[in-house]
Amino acid sequence: MKKQKIAVAYSGGLDTSVIVKWLQEKYDADVITVTGNLGQKKELVGVAEKAYKTGAKKVYIQDLSKEFVEEYIFPALKAGALYEHTYPMATALGRPLLAKALAEVAKREHCTAVAHGCTGKGNDQVRFEVSIMALAPELKVIAPLREWEFKSREEEIAYCEDRGIPVAATKASPYSIDENIWGTAIECGVLEDPMVEPPLDAYQRTVNPENAPNKPTYVAIEFKEGVPVGLNGKKMQSVALVEKLNAVAGANGIGRLDLVENRLVGIKSREVYEAPAAVTLHFAHRELERLTLDKEVAHFKAKIAHDYADLIYNGLWFSPLKNALDGFVNETQKNVSGIVKVRMYKGNLTVGGRNSLYSLYDKKLATYTIEDQYDHTAAEGFIKIYGLPLKTFNRVNKPKLLKVKKILKRKK
Ligand code: ARG
């Protein structure tokens, strides 16, 4: 009988290395590894050799960074999607794309199942599996970390040594880190105590704001229909632009976030993030929208941003709701073109200026000078009608006013 084939989302780390072997043994299966490059810097060196040495029958390594930035990150940016008003969701946005890559390989290779290395108490297992359910419902999903016998890192290392699987000799980081071009998530170790300030060694890609340059750095970010297209007057390709901003903002200590967040699986967790480009781009994009969006659209869009963030965080990327919301968001972005100059200084972002051909800011209406063209007399009638419901309400429900007893006499 032909062996069954299983495609595994493989990072080359300890867990996924154990998974490759464990699946071969437990399911007597041929294992195919799938590794996606989402613009992470560290992980991909030597991954293919490692996978083969661990017993993989076939190895896929795919550069997904352009698709990630253009089809996942930028839509989320246009929507203004920040989970719980803070987290730009590097990890949450990456999972559906990795799941898609895995499903594609699984179909091509006629696999019966896919497997991932997400833990049983995180959001990522949900994102992965719900994405597979949406894209390739016929595939079985195996989550070894939810079912295997290993209770510690040490046991996993012993298993690897026993079977001649290469394990990195580097000292284990005290943190659990997930990284891609949109940001780094850091958890575990001392960070599990929300009262503890993140130690300096927790941060991977940003300079401590205290050690950042003593002079501000200005970056002019150009947007076209809500999408960043250039820096400092130079048009740039999507991935290069985000990488460049990561470097510049990171060097200025921008993008450190410390968040107690509500996981989908019912836990509150403390997470530390570094997202220099993401924080900068959300900031700049929001500023450009302040200039170019009509008030009603802007206010309505802020509510949508909340829902859009929730659906990404909660693993519903491949859903009809996401597609419907994109329709709305894209309509709002038609005039979100222009330039925002941001000033980076020791971990802080401020606006150095903004400009757009579609700016709705009308100096003739806003000015207090002689140029003023605003119709002041119209305000009187407006206020009369606007305040009328309150006047009526309070005629019936007598308002309580402060009782002024007496006027205090000034002491002599
Ligand atoms: N809490 C974040 C999320 O659910 C990040 C999880 C990242 N994982 C990690 N190993 N640090 O999207």
Residues whose N, C-alpha, C, O or C-beta is under 5 A from the ligand:
A	BS01	LIG	T91 A92 N123 S176 I177 D178 A185 I186 E187 E271
